[in-house]
């Protein structure tokens, strides 16, 4: 089973993935971008936010996604795989960046994933107050430096996209307690 944990920065995805990994060490944990050797290089470029072209940024994310699928997802399709981010983030960020068409983005991601979208998605939703507080406690990367309003727009685009895709998903209130979120996720995933 291929599962995505999606949401903007500081929403608690990594905390919940760590809790699941401790409880179920047999689960494969990965992330995009950066889950492969190529992905690590792509991540450096993407988080530096130095590309002038948003199309180049999108294509680099798609190249990472294709490599990640080939190296991590496809060879382990009989196992449980949880990825910290994936194609939904890619679509959300692309739509927030401007002039991209939703259907075209879905088609490009389907191509990168060889037609295999995840089985389940957990989408973490936060609010401006929590986002402001959590981002003030860390050093921001290039994408986060685009601003908190931008990140909330990305979150909204992810949520809107997920509602159109027909993939089994759970929305999680990222402002809830870590334990409550953990229990909701475990019930949903039925691991």
Beta strands, then each sheet from edge to edge (+ up, - down):
strand 1: 2-6
strand 2: 28-31
strand 3: 81-84
strand 4: 120-125
strand 5: 168-173
sheet 1: 2+ 3+ 1+ 4+ 5+
end
